[in-house]
Amino acid sequence: MTSVRRAFAFATGEKYISAVLSIGTTAIVARLILPSEFGIAVLGMAALSVAQAMRELGSSAFIVQHADLTTAKMRTVFTINLMITLVLAIVFLVGAPVLASLLRAPGLERYLPVAALAFVTGAVVFPLHASLARDLKFKSLAGINVASSVVNSGVLILCAASGLSFLSFAWANVASALVGSVLLMWVRPRFEIFRLDTSAWSEVLSFSIFTGGSALLQRLSELLTLSILNITLSPLGVGLLHRASMICQFPERTVLAGVSAIALPVFSNRGRQKVDLGRVYLAAIDRLTVVIWPALGLIFLYAPVLVRLLLGPNWDEVTPLVRIIAAALFLNFPPGINYPLIIATGATKKVFFASALQVATTLPIIAVAAQFGITAVAWSTFALVALGVAISTYIVRSVVAFSWRDIAVSLQRSLKASILALIGPGLLAMIAGPDQSVLVFLTSACLAVIGWVAGLYLTDHPMLAEVQRTVRAIRSKL
């Protein structure tokens, strides 16, 4: 097994385990915390994500991508990261009441100071995490992430059962962050980088000002989007839309999350080896879409039973939203790899430009859609996804050589295999009607797998070789 496949296997395995934990945790917590309470936690997490994006100015991406990485440069990354972290932590502690008032989210003034405790650990976590990712040490990262997820789920359930409401999410993040920090320092004890040093500040900032700026724009856009929805639709609407998106993004948070985790390290590694990144990119699209499309099709067909199973009776309003968003995500044909590829080529200014253009188009669409209700916001996902894909793919084509026809050819076989995978589940969904059961869903999933494998054979899809290689690897271990 090559280093890339090994990295993907560990990253994906970790995401599967984390996803199973997340599903179980969600099923329990959704019955302990009301949708309106969950909306407060969503706003708090969005505010923290903005701060995390600002911290990218002390960029972990620099550690992953930079060809000539020295101890002095890693110390500079740590120093910048630490300074930004401390400033932002103080802002959260002092400014939490102001932010809660601005976002019209009472309770946020209690959430943010607790969440800031987890945020502070990032100054230590990110440089070590990036160092392991650079070396493709995803086996170690997988173990650390799974341990952190177990702690997060356990503490979240315990706190929710104790009546801590939305604060349960903040305390769970604190506990998992502490565990992750300790494990990272144990696995990669590079204590020599934790010294104040600004000798390479210009080189670090010249790279990360654009990657960090891009991340900051995206996180600010998410926070402003949630703020618009909170003011227009209330925390209940925010909670419903977030849970609908969570169900639709389940494939991305399993198989494709493994891809996202290794995309920047692998593209950077291949770039340093002078490999044709266009060929690597097209091969990735070919393999990703043939997995993501059938999964989204199942979610679309069986949204009612999935919502009841995962969220319980308080979340029935989520079902139509899930179907709309799942259908829109079919347009996201290069999920999770466009921006890592652009960064890997060093074209960080173009990443910033793409993010700015995407934010400038996203916010007006959301603001208008929100005036017509929660369903209109869900329908706006079609426009948001299409614009995002068009912008990022256009930028990718400016740094890597391939044509639109190449993309069409890569997608053709995936589309045929996906249709074959969904014929059986589609027919069964029509027969079952609105009275879907867990048994019907599991039967459809089995039919989808059978149709998918048949589709791979009939279309001679490159993913077939990957499946056969995986089967042989499993057999050799038994």
C-alpha positions in Angstrom: 0.0 0.0 0.0 1.4 3.4 -1.0 2.0 6.2 1.5 -1.0 8.1 0.1 -3.4 5.2 0.2 -2.2 4.3 3.7 -2.7 8.0 4.8 -6.2 7.9 3.2 -7.1 4.6 4.9 -6.1 5.9 8.4 -7.8 9.3 7.8 -11.0 7.8 6.5 -11.1 5.1 9.2 -10.8 7.7 11.8 -13.6 9.7 10.2 -15.8 6.6 10.1 -15.3 6.0 13.8 -15.8 9.7 14.6 -18.9 9.7 12.5 -20.4 6.7 14.3 -19.7 8.4 17.6 -21.2 11.6 16.3 -24.4 9.8 15.1 -24.9 8.1 18.5 -24.1 11.3 20.3 -26.5 13.3 18.1 -29.3 10.8 18.6 -29.0 11.1 22.4 -28.3 14.9 22.7 -31.1 15.8 20.2 -33.5 14.3 22.8 -31.9 16.3 25.7 -31.4 19.7 24.1 -34.2 21.7 22.3 -33.6 23.0 18.7 -33.7 26.6 20.0 -31.0 25.8 22.6 -28.9 24.1 20.0 -29.1 27.3 17.9 -27.2 29.2 20.6 -24.4 26.6 20.5 -24.2 26.9 16.7 -23.8 30.6 16.9 -21.1 30.2 19.5 -19.2 27.6 17.4 -19.4 30.0 14.4 -17.9 32.8 16.4 -15.1 30.5 17.5 -14.5 29.5 13.9 -13.9 33.1 13.0 -11.2 33.3 15.7 -9.6 30.1 14.5 -9.4 31.5 11.0 -7.7 34.6 12.3 -5.2 32.3 14.0 -4.3 30.9 10.6 -2.1 34.0 10.2 0.3 31.9 12.3 -0.3 29.3 9.6 -0.2 25.5 10.1 -0.7 25.4 6.3 2.8 27.0 6.0 4.3 24.0 8.0 2.6 21.5 5.7 3.4 23.2 2.3 6.7 24.9 2.8 9.6 23.1 1.0 12.5 24.4 3.2 11.1 24.1 6.7 13.5 24.8 9.6 13.2 24.9 13.4 13.3 28.7 13.3 10.4 28.9 10.9 8.3 26.5 13.0 9.1 28.6 16.1 8.0 31.7 14.2 4.7 30.0 13.3 4.2 29.1 17.0 5.1 32.6 18.2 2.6 34.3 15.8 0.0 31.7 16.6 0.4 32.2 20.3 0.2 36.0 20.2 -3.0 35.9 18.1 -4.5 33.2 20.4 -3.9 35.2 23.6 -5.3 38.4 22.1 -8.4 36.7 20.8 -9.0 34.7 24.0 -9.0 38.0 26.0 -11.4 39.5 23.4 -13.8 36.6 24.0 -13.6 36.9 27.7 -14.2 40.6 27.7 -16.4 41.1 24.7 -18.8 38.1 25.1 -21.8 40.2 26.4 -21.4 42.6 23.5 -21.3 39.9 20.9 -24.3 38.2 22.5 -26.2 41.5 22.2 -25.1 42.1 18.6 -26.2 38.6 17.5 -29.3 38.7 19.6 -28.4 35.4 21.2 -28.9 35.5 25.0 -26.7 32.8 26.5 -23.8 33.4 24.2 -22.1 35.5 26.9 -21.9 32.3 29.0 -20.9 30.1 26.1 -17.9 32.0 24.8 -15.8 32.3 27.9 -15.9 28.5 28.4 -15.2 27.8 24.7 -12.2 30.2 25.0 -10.5 27.6 27.2 -10.5 25.1 24.4 -9.4 27.8 21.9 -6.2 28.6 23.9 -4.9 25.0 23.5 -4.7 25.5 19.7 -1.4 27.4 20.1 0.2 24.1 21.0 -2.0 21.8 19.0 -1.8 23.3 15.5 2.0 23.3 15.0 2.3 19.7 16.2 -0.7 18.6 14.2 0.6 20.2 11.0 4.0 18.6 11.6 2.5 15.1 11.7 0.3 15.9 8.6 3.4 17.1 6.6 5.0 13.8 7.2 1.8 11.9 6.3 1.7 10.4 9.8 -2.0 9.9 9.7 -2.0 6.7 11.8 -0.9 8.8 14.8 -3.3 11.6 13.9 -6.2 9.1 13.6 -5.5 7.7 17.1 -5.4 11.1 18.6 -8.5 12.3 16.8 -10.5 9.2 17.8 -9.5 9.6 21.5 -10.5 13.2 21.4 -13.9 12.4 19.8 -14.6 9.7 22.4 -13.9 12.2 25.2 -16.0 14.9 23.4 -19.0 12.6 23.0 -18.8 11.3 26.6 -18.6 14.8 28.2 -21.3 16.2 25.8 -23.8 13.5 26.8 -22.9 13.8 30.5 -23.3 17.6 30.5 -26.5 17.5 28.4 -28.0 14.9 30.8 -27.0 17.2 33.7 -29.1 20.0 32.3 -26.2 22.3 31.1 -28.1 22.9 27.8 -26.0 24.6 25.1 -23.0 24.9 27.5 -22.6 21.2 27.1 -21.0 21.7 23.7 -18.5 24.2 25.1 -17.4 22.0 28.0 -17.1 19.0 25.7 -14.8 21.0 23.4 -12.7 22.0 26.4 -12.3 18.3 27.5 -11.4 17.0 24.1 -9.0 19.8 23.4 -7.0 19.1 26.5 -6.9 15.4 25.7 -5.8 16.1 22.2 -3.0 18.5 23.3 -1.6 15.9 25.8 -1.6 13.1 23.2 0.0 15.3 20.5 2.8 16.3 22.8 3.3 12.6 23.7 3.3 11.4 20.1 5.4 14.3 18.7 7.4 15.7 21.6 9.1 18.6 19.6 9.3 20.9 22.6 12.2 22.8 20.9 9.6 24.6 18.6 7.8 26.2 21.6 10.2 29.1 21.9 9.5 32.7 21.0 11.1 33.5 17.7 10.2 36.0 15.0 13.2 35.6 12.7 11.1 34.2 9.8 8.1 36.4 10.3 8.1 38.0 6.9 8.3 34.6 5.1 5.6 33.1 7.2 3.2 36.1 6.9 3.8 36.5 3.1 2.4 33.0 2.7 -0.2 32.9 5.4 -1.7 36.4 5.1 -3.6 35.1 2.1 -4.4 31.6 3.4 -5.4 33.0 6.8 -7.3 35.8 5.1 -9.2 33.4 3.0 -10.1 31.2 6.0 -11.1 34.4 7.9 -13.4 35.5 5.1 -15.1 32.2 4.9 -15.6 32.0 8.7 -16.9 35.6 8.8 -19.3 34.7 6.0 -20.6 31.7 8.0 -21.0 33.8 11.1 -22.8 36.6 9.2 -25.0 34.0 7.5 -26.0 32.5 10.9 -26.5 36.0 12.3 -28.9 36.9 9.4 -30.8 33.6 9.9 -30.9 34.1 13.7 -32.4 37.6 13.4 -34.7 36.7 10.6 -35.7 33.1 11.5 -34.8 32.9 15.2 -32.4 30.4 16.9 -35.0 27.7 16.1 -34.4 28.2 12.4 -30.7 28.2 12.8 -30.9 24.9 14.7 -33.1 23.3 12.1 -30.9 24.3 9.1 -27.8 23.2 10.9 -29.1 19.7 11.6 -30.4 19.4 8.0 -26.9 20.3 6.7 -25.3 17.9 9.2 -27.3 15.0 7.9 -26.6 15.9 4.2 -22.9 16.4 4.9 -22.5 13.0 6.5 -20.7 11.5 3.5 -18.3 14.4 3.5 -17.6 13.9 7.2 -16.7 10.2 6.6 -15.1 9.3 3.3 -14.6 12.8 2.1 -13.4 14.1 5.4 -10.5 11.6 5.0 -9.8 13.2 1.7 -9.9 16.7 3.1 -7.5 15.7 5.9 -4.9 14.5 3.5 -5.5 16.8 0.5 -3.1 19.6 1.3 -0.3 17.3 2.6 -0.6 15.0 -0.4 -0.9 17.7 -3.0 2.1 19.5 -1.4 4.1 16.3 -1.3 3.3 15.6 -5.0 4.1 19.1 -6.0 7.6 18.9 -4.4 8.1 15.7 -6.3 7.1 17.5 -9.6 4.2 15.1 -10.2 1.4 16.2 -12.7 -1.1 17.7 -10.3 -3.8 18.0 -13.1 -3.8 14.2 -13.5 -3.9 13.7 -9.7 -6.8 16.1 -9.5 -8.9 14.5 -12.2 -8.3 11.0 -10.7 -9.5 12.3 -7.4 -12.7 13.8 -8.8 -13.4 10.5 -10.6 -13.1 8.5 -7.4 -14.8 11.0 -5.1 -18.0 11.6 -7.1 -18.7 7.8 -7.5 -18.9 7.6 -3.7 -20.6 10.9 -2.8 -23.4 10.8 -5.3 -25.0 7.5 -4.4 -24.7 8.5 -0.7 -26.5 11.7 -1.3 -29.1 9.9 -3.3 -29.9 7.6 -0.4 -30.1 10.6 1.9 -32.6 12.3 -0.5 -34.7 9.2 -0.8 -34.8 8.3 2.8 -34.7 11.6 4.6 -37.8 10.9 6.8 -36.5 7.8 8.4 -33.0 9.3 8.8 -34.4 12.3 10.6 -36.5 10.2 12.9 -33.7 7.8 13.6 -31.0 10.4 14.2 -32.9 13.4 15.7 -36.1 12.1 17.1 -39.7 13.5 17.0 -38.8 17.1 17.8 -37.1 17.6 14.5 -39.7 16.6 11.8 -39.4 20.0 10.2 -35.9 19.1 9.1 -37.1 16.4 6.6 -37.9 18.7 3.6 -34.8 20.7 4.2 -32.6 17.6 4.1 -34.0 16.7 0.7 -33.5 20.1 -0.8 -29.9 20.5 0.5 -29.0 16.9 -0.5 -30.1 17.6 -4.0 -28.1 20.8 -4.1 -24.9 19.0 -3.0 -25.0 16.9 -6.1 -23.5 20.0 -7.8 -20.5 19.9 -5.6 -18.5 17.6 -7.8 -14.9 18.4 -6.5 -15.7 18.3 -2.8 -13.0 19.3 -0.4 -10.0 19.4 -2.8 -10.1 22.6 -4.8 -8.7 25.0 -2.2 -6.0 22.6 -0.8 -4.8 22.1 -4.4 -4.5 25.9 -5.0 -2.6 26.3 -1.7 -0.3 23.4 -2.5 0.8 25.2 -5.7 1.7 28.3 -3.7 -1.0 30.4 -5.3 -2.3 31.8 -2.0 -3.3 35.2 -3.5 -5.8 33.3 -5.7 -7.2 31.5 -2.8 -7.9 34.8 -1.1 -9.5 36.2 -4.3 -11.7 33.1 -4.7 -12.9 33.4 -1.1 -13.6 37.1 -1.4 -15.6 36.6 -4.6 -17.5 33.7 -3.0 -18.4 35.7 0.1 -19.5 38.7 -1.9 -22.0 36.5 -3.8 -23.1 34.3 -0.8 -24.3 36.9 1.7 -26.7 38.8 -0.6 -28.3 35.4 -1.7 -28.8 34.4 1.9 -30.1 37.8 3.0 -32.7 37.8 0.2 -33.7 34.1 0.7 -34.1 34.6 4.5 -36.9 37.1 3.9 -39.0 34.3 2.4 -38.5 31.7 5.2 -36.5 28.7 6.1 -37.4 26.7 3.0 -36.3 29.4 0.7 -32.9 29.4 2.5 -32.6 25.7 1.8 -33.4 26.2 -1.9 -30.7 28.9 -2.1 -28.1 26.2 -1.5 -28.4 25.3 -5.2 -27.1 28.8 -6.1 -24.5 28.9 -3.3 -23.0 25.5 -4.2 -23.0 26.2 -8.0 -21.3 29.5 -7.5 -18.7 28.1 -5.1 -17.8 25.2 -7.5 -17.6 27.5 -10.5 -15.3 30.0 -8.8 -13.0 27.6 -7.2 -12.7 25.3 -10.2 -11.9 28.3 -12.4 -9.1 29.2 -10.1 -7.8 25.6 -10.1 -7.6 25.6 -13.9 -5.4 28.7 -13.7 -2.8 26.9 -11.7 -3.1 23.3 -13.0 -3.4 22.2 -16.6 -6.7 20.4 -17.5 -9.8 21.3 -19.6 -13.5 21.4 -18.8 -13.9 18.4 -21.2 -11.4 16.5 -19.0 -13.7 17.1 -16.0 -16.8 16.0 -18.0 -15.0 12.8 -19.0 -14.1 12.1 -15.3 -17.7 12.6 -14.2 -19.3 10.6 -16.9 -18.6 7.1 -15.5 -19.3 8.2 -12.0 -22.8 9.5 -13.1 -23.6 6.1 -14.8 -22.4 4.1 -11.8 -24.4 6.3 -9.4 -27.6 5.9 -11.4 -27.2 2.1 -11.4 -26.6 2.2 -7.6 -29.8 4.2 -7.0 -32.2 2.3 -9.2 -33.0 -0.4 -6.5 -33.3 2.1 -3.6 -35.5 4.4 -5.7 -37.9 1.7 -6.6 -38.1 0.5 -3.0 -38.8 4.1 -1.8 -41.6 4.4 -4.3 -43.2 1.1 -3.1 -42.8 2.0 0.6 -44.2 5.5 0.2 -44.2 7.8 3.2 -44.2 4.9 5.6 -40.5 4.3 5.5 -38.9 2.1 8.2 -35.4 1.4 9.3 -35.6 -2.1 7.7 -36.6 -0.6 4.4 -33.7 1.9 4.6 -31.2 -0.9 5.4 -32.5 -3.0 2.6 -32.1 -0.1 0.2 -28.6 0.5 1.4 -27.7 -3.2 0.6 -29.3 -2.8 -2.9 -27.3 0.4 -3.4 -24.1 -1.4 -2.6 -24.9 -4.2 -5.1 -25.9 -1.7 -7.8 -22.8 0.3 -7.1 -20.4 -2.6 -7.5 -22.3 -3.6 -10.7 -21.9 0.0 -11.9 -18.2 0.0 -11.3 -17.9 -3.2 -13.4 -20.1 -2.1 -16.2 -18.5 1.3 -16.6 -14.9 0.0 -16.0 -14.6 2.7 -13.3 -11.1 3.4 -11.8 -12.7 3.0 -8.4 -13.1 -0.7 -9.1 -9.3 -1.2 -8.9 -9.3 0.7 -5.5 -12.0 -1.6 -4.2 -10.2 -4.7 -5.4 -6.9 -3.4 -3.9 -8.7 -2.8 -0.5 -10.2 -6.3 -0.5 -6.8 -7.9 -1.2 -5.3 -5.8 1.6 -8.0 -6.9 4.1 -7.6 -10.6 3.1 -3.9 -10.4 3.5 -4.4 -9.2 7.1 -6.8 -12.1 8.0 
